[in-house]
């Protein structure tokens, strides 16, 4: 794979925290940038430091990290941008793609996509004062996949750094097929660099998309990378032996577990976070569904460790198994 391929990790609220991101960077590698889970509700007068503790200080990040926010308040966006700059960041990402009803019904996330005039009004105010680079992560639309075309025409009038496009509508959530053809249409409309996002969950799938967009060099991985942490390395041509995978995965898990125990001292919550990670990561193994059920049933730290130790010794899945697991076992959350 050409060295020019740039891989970004999509943010996952509650999972890809600073502890996850740094553990991944220490033991697995492969991402050029990692997008942190979105920040919301910071206000437009003074930001509570607790809102930024996952991304500040910037020196805590072991990989280049892009803060993401969700908002429709121009003053809030301007204040956040200035604050992030003061802490050393030069780029932030606006979430215009979150599909969940409780977000979208407030015109946030993909809920703003049917209202290009509202977006334009916010952008006019924001870019009058914003100096930090602003990229956007979005979808084809909220209800109608053609909503994105008008949105892109609006965005063409502003100095947007890049546009990451998940090729589904908000109403699809994560169900049904993605639409690479729509991405192609969007590239023809947009004046900004475009990044493809959506259902890149194994190497053959990526290569199929790469053949459709041979000149595209920046891609965002999501659930496929949570399911198979080695996917970014595979895309970049670094294929590991099973022994190397097992060693790295064991170290990755230990790092996650130890850090989580410090930040989440309550055993039940600690196990809950680890199970949320295994909900996806069990897909890297051949019998992932059964292995996850075993981990999910554990009720104590000792039981959990026994189940994980057994899991880490199991055979890894192949690409066809990963595709089956992704489509039929993972809940679309």
ABEGO torsion letter per residue (X at the ends): XBAABBBBBBBBBGABBAAAAAAAAAAAEGBABBBBBBBBGAEAABBBAAAAAAAOBAAABABBBBBBBBBABAAAAAAAAAAAAAAGBABBBBBAABABAAAAAAGBEAAAAABAAAAAAAAAAAAAABABBBBBBBBAEAABAAAAAAAAAAAAABBBABBBBBBBBAAAEABEBBBAAAAAAAAAABABBBBBBEGBABAAAAAAAAAABAABABBBBBAAAAABAAAAAAAAGBBBBAAAAAAAAAAAAAAAAAAAAAABABAAAAAAAAAAAAAAAAAABABAAAAAAAAAABABAAAAAAAAAAAAABBBBBAAAAAAAAAAABBBX
